[in-house]
Amino acid sequence: MKSTKSQLILLLAIVGACVALYAGWHIYQRQVAQEQKRNFFAAPASSAPGAPDAFHNAPPPPQP
């Protein structure tokens, strides 16, 4: 009886440790994703090399 009880406590302790690790990892990944989203939307549109300039229209083509 005592052996079964200690095995159950050990199993619950391992499961609890895994849950704590998963929760910490999930919170960390959520913060990293939010930071990347803020950085992506805070950067100017023309910061990427070779990207077209989306905010300044090209002059219209010559009219016939």
Order of alpha helices (4+ residues) and beta strands (2+ residues): alpha
